[in-house]
């Protein structure tokens, strides 16, 4: 198997991450296609012996950020008012819908870290490498993402309140 053929092995993971990242299957497929196009065009920049998966996720991250910037410049993004999740104890599809909405409402940097660590099972170091940020940043973004998602799902804050001590 050639090194370029190894890229094909990672397509299902790229698709899963893209779908969770953007929420729309069509837009996710476009993101994967743009990522693969860029990866194959720049394959000479990949260093054999390094983690190909992390390199591909780094490319996807950069493509996604570029798309978000472009959309922001065009004024396509609009802030939706936060709504409380609707609960139905007998229907798990509502919980999935609430989870998807909660993920969509996370800031992009927090959503990316959460999906890489939780969905793609990357270590903090692998996620830091893929996103080009320090490991401490990954840890803090993950913590904030989990807190915000917990609030979105439960409708209540669980963070610790600190008391000022003189």
N, C-alpha and C positions, 0 to 999 in steps of 0.2 A: 504494500500500500504506500503510495507516495504521500509526501507531507501535505500536499493540497487535498488529497482524498481524506485526510484526517479531519478536515474542516466539516465534511459531510456528517461525521459522527456527532458533531455538536449542534446540528441544526434543530433537533427536537428541544434541546435545552434553551437555545436561543429563542425559539418560538414560544415556549412556555413563559420565559422571562418577559418577552415583548408583550405577550397578551396580558400578563398581570400588570405590566408597567403602564400600558396605554389604555387597557380596558376594551378596546374595540378590535375584534378579530381582523378586520380588513386593514386597519392602521398598523396592527401588529405585524401582519404579513409584509406590509410595505417596509416597516422598520427592519425586519429580518432581511428582506431583499436588499435594502440599502446597505445594511451591515455587511452582507456577504459580497456585494459588489465592491465595496471599499476594501474589504479584507483581501479579496483575490487580486484587486488592482495594486495593493500595497504589500502583497505577500512577501516580497523581497526584503521588507523591513522586519519581518518576524525572525527572531533569533532561534534557530533550532536548539532544542534542549531546554527552552523555557516553556512555561505553561501556555499552551495554545488556547485553552478554554478562557483563561484570564485575559489573554490578548484579544480574543473575539468579543468578550464582554466589555472590555475597554473601548473597543471600536463602537459597539452598540451604544454604550453610554454617551460617547461623543456625538454620534449621529442623533441620538435622542435629544441631547441638550441643544444641538444645532436646530432641530425641528421646533423645539419649544421656543427658542429665541426668535426664530423666523415667525412663528405664529404670534408671539407677543408683539413683535414689531408691526405685524399686520392688524393687530387688535382683535384677533380671533378668540383669544382666551377671555372668558368672562367669569367673574367670581359669583358662584352660586351661594345663596344663603344656606347656612347649615340648618338642616332639619333633623329632628330627633328620629332615630330609627324606629320603624314599626315592628312590633314583636307579635308573633303568633306562635304559641308554644307547640302547636301541632304541625307546623309547616317549616321544614328546614330551608326551603328556598328563600324565605324572607331573610333568614340569617345570612345566607350567601349573598343576597342582594345588598344587605347592610354592610357586609364585609367588603364587597366590591366598591360600594359608595365610599366607605371609610378609606379604602386604599386610594381611590381617585382623589380624595380631598387632602391627602397627605402632601406636603411639599415634595417636589420631585426628588430632592436630595435625600430626604428621609425614606421615601418610597423605594428608591433604588437600593439603598443599603438594606432595608427590611427584606426586599425580594431576593437580593443576592444571598443574604445570610440564611433566611428562613426557607425560601422556596428552592433556591439553587444549592443550598447546603454548603456554601463557601465559608471558609474560615474568615475571621476578622482580617487577617493578613492578606488573604486572597482578594477579599472585597476591597481592601485599601489599595492594593495594587491595581485592580481593575478600574477603580474610580480615580486613582491618582491623588489620593488624600492620605494623611497620616492615620494610623490605626486608632488613635484616640478619637479622631473625628468620626470614624466608623462607629465606634462604641457609643459616643454621645448621640449621634444621629439615630442609631438603632434604638437607644433608650427613649428618645423623644418620640420616635415613630411608634413604638409599642404603647407608650402612654397615650398618644393621640388616638391611636386605633382602639385602645381599650375604652377611652371616653366615647368615641363614636359608636362603639358597639353597645356599651352599657349605659351611656348617657350620664355618666358621673365621673368625676375626677378621683384618682386614687393616689395622687402624688402626695408626698410628705410636706407638711407645712413646717417651716423652720421658725423658731422663736429668736428674736434679737436678744442677745445677752450682752450686758455692759460690764 
